[in-house]
Amino acid sequence: MFDEHRTPGGVLGGFIGLVIVSAMAGVLVTAGIAPVLAVTGMAATNTITVFENLPDYVAIDQLAQKSNIYATEANGTKVLLASFYDQNRVEVPFDSMSQYVKDAAVAGEDPRFFEHSGVDLQGTVRATVKTAAGGQTQGGSSITQQYVKNVLVQKCEAIADARKHDACYFAATETTPERKLKEMRLAIGVEKRYSKNEILRQYLNITGFGGTVYGIEAAANYYYGTTAAKVTLPQAASLVAIVNNPVKFQLDYPTGASNGTANGYAANRERRDYILTEMYKQDKITRAAYTEAVATPVEPKITEPSTGCQSAGSSAYFCDYVTKKLLNDPVFGEDAEERRLKFRRGGYNVFSTLDLDLQRAAITAMNKNIPKVFARGDVGGVISSVQVGTGRVLAMVQNKDYSQDPAVQAKGRNYTGINYNTDYTEGGSSGFQPGSTYKVFTLAEWLKEGHTLNERSDTRRKSNWGTFRDSCLGPQNYDSQGFNPRNDQNESGSNYSALQATIGSINTGFIGMAKKLDLCGIRKTAESFGVHRANGKPLDQGASSVIGTNEIAPLTMAVAFAGIANRGTTCSPVAIDRVVGVDGTEIPVPKTTCKRSLDPKLIAGMTYAMQRVMTNGTAQQSYADTSPRVPMIGKTGTTDGAKDTWMSGATTKVATVVGVVAVTGTLNQRQFSFDSGYAATARHRMWPAVMSVANAKYGGGSFPEASGSVIGKVEAPKPKPTPKPAIPKPAAPKPDATPSKPKPEAPPAEPEPATPPVEKPKPDQNGRGKNPKGG
């Protein structure tokens, strides 16, 4: 520990701090600052007045530090996902700095630091004389003065407005007597309020070490892969050497930067050896230590800091989602720039909701089943899991490598910065058609409007569906619009009940159900479960939307299925559990908002049907391959031409949505395979892999029993009409009979289903379009 006692010589050397209140202030201050002003011609009397009227104090404020995002293991261990910063700094206490670092700083930058009271008069005179004599510009600033200058610059860096920032920076760094006077006055004030050790600690934490590296801890990490407490003597001197001229002496370039801005290891070594010599002269190191240190070559071990979501690997897209929350949510600041500064400079420790067990299962399932690059087209794979009842996002994975760098993205289709799982504002995706997974909202409206599961509808395939009720937009007629959706497996769909249509995912069954419902009501029911289009536009509510033609983010569908599993209470997604400031203070975070979406009695009818989908319907493969098995609900989806395939489901604890999608263009998943198997069934290989881990970890309870009034009586299928006997061809009319009109020729059969004429969406990054076919 340094001796903070000031000698009589130190008192004399630090006289400026004492004479402010002295009767001899005019004489002494003029003597002290005259060398600085000699070349300017400023009058001494004016100088004294200016000096005494300057502010005399600058606070040791919180420094800008990097923020970290963590996930938590089941045993409570925190796992760093990524760090973010404008200035790479980790502030450390005084006893976490090597004595070599402290001695090197004093020896190299301010040998009389422990003797003066903020301003080193001798150093100032020497520097001014050399500058006035035409030599190189000399600083002559004490460590305290350098600290003051850094504080003033840091205050400027916190200003969001570019014009105000630049003006502030100029005022803090301009080479003028007035600025030097202010720096002196503030340095004296700092010395009155803080101990020498505290000033040295903050100086070593605040000062720049080249590029975005600030503070001795980050410098030790970056240049030598160690800590400030563990640096060796030559390393400490080499790091402190950088402080004198960060551009000239930084250690990123062995032989100097190609643009000539850095001189490489040789320049750093020259400055390092000067510092070692001064340390030896001041008896801070032995001769043996000095000799060994100067003989040591400059050999940095550049350790790039883990920065940005790309360092989060396969969890990068979840990391990106968390950053969007930090940058977009008003909880973290009134405007975007304030939120950015707080996040990039505030030293946040962000503890996310990510469940690493589920995340690893999702990563493994994705890597095993969906290639990053596929020769036949741009295929995307997505997995989102949400905790039921809390909205906590537990897993988020896609099959691409993450990068926000256009140059990296250009290297291949395996890179993208777009998060396929989230809304456009939270990652850049415009969403995907969910296909028949969207049918659950028509089922909800069906029960809400008083129909039962066993009630039947006219579900025949036809091109004259007639008029649909719409309480928002008015009646919608589909007689002459070519609206003729078919079923995924070409089922006849003649007379299905709502339960049968759900179990078998019958398109015409749900169109028939919608014919008895309010189209606007279906849309509103979907919205009550948190469903919205990924691009922010209103949900379409036409007849085709019933079978899943709105573009929706997978995470949104996971939230909706969690709402169904939560007895009809839907909770908005959250990705952050806690944020702790650098001082240990808890910072408020966005909370989930839970709302009632549907009466629990009606939800019981939905889950009754959706459990049958798992055990007897289109999701049997996912059900069979999940172990351990608890009660589960689900719904499959296949868009037209098997371009996108989905498996969405939940237990009473966790909801998961898995999808394989065409990112751009059109691919029929029933016409090719991946290495893992048939492309169209990859969803049924991934969903059980994730949910098996979820079931083992979280378990799952029974869904509520559906009442008889919701299930309804089993209705017998309507018999097919008995064909009428053939009518004999009438004889030729008598001459006075009216000739019969010829029967019009039947129209040609429609080749394939067509959508109603709706506005075609503009092409987006996912190449989505409308299509009425879903499976």
Salt bridges, closest charged atoms under 4 A:
ASP61 OD2 - LYS155 NZ 2.64
GLU73 OE2 - ARG360 NH2 2.43
ASP86 OD2 - ARG340 NH1 3.19
ASP86 OD1 - ARG344 NE 3.36
GLU91 OE2 - ARG201 NH1 3.19
GLU109 OE2 - ARG271 NH2 3.20
ASP110 OD2 - HIS116 NE2 2.77
ASP120 OD1 - ARG112 NE 3.11
GLU157 OE2 - HIS165 NE2 3.30
ASP166 OD1 - HIS165 ND1 3.05
GLU183 OE1 - ARG179 NH1 2.43
GLU183 OE2 - LYS180 NZ 3.43
GLU191 OE1 - ARG6 NH2 3.01
GLU191 OE2 - LYS196 NZ 2.84
GLU198 OE2 - ARG201 NH2 2.63
ASP273 OD2 - ARG269 NE 3.92
ASP273 OD1 - ARG272 NH2 2.91
GLU278 OE2 - LYS281 NZ 3.63
ASP320 OD1 - LYS324 NZ 2.93
GLU337 OE2 - ARG340 NE 3.23
GLU338 OE2 - LYS342 NZ 3.11
ASP355 OD2 - LYS697 NZ 2.94
ASP357 OD1 - ARG360 NH1 3.69
ASP357 OD2 - LYS697 NZ 2.79
ASP378 OD1 - LYS400 NZ 2.87
ASP401 OD1 - LYS372 NZ 3.17
ASP423 OD2 - HIS532 NE2 2.61
GLU426 OE2 - LYS325 NZ 2.79
GLU449 OE1 - ARG469 NH2 3.09
GLU455 OE2 - HIS451 ND1 2.98
GLU455 OE2 - LYS516 NZ 3.12
ASP458 OD1 - ARG460 NE 2.90
ASP458 OD1 - LYS462 NZ 3.44
ASP488 OD2 - ARG670 NH2 2.60
ASP488 OD1 - LYS773 NZ 2.74
GLU527 OE2 - ARG523 NH1 2.95
ASP540 OD1 - ARG533 NH1 3.77
ASP540 OD2 - LYS770 NZ 3.34
GLU551 OE1 - ARG533 NH2 2.79
GLU551 OE2 - LYS770 NZ 3.78
ASP577 OD2 - ARG392 NH2 2.82
GLU586 OE2 - ARG578 NH2 2.61
ASP644 OD2 - ARG768 NH2 2.25
GLU752 OE1 - ARG486 NE 3.15
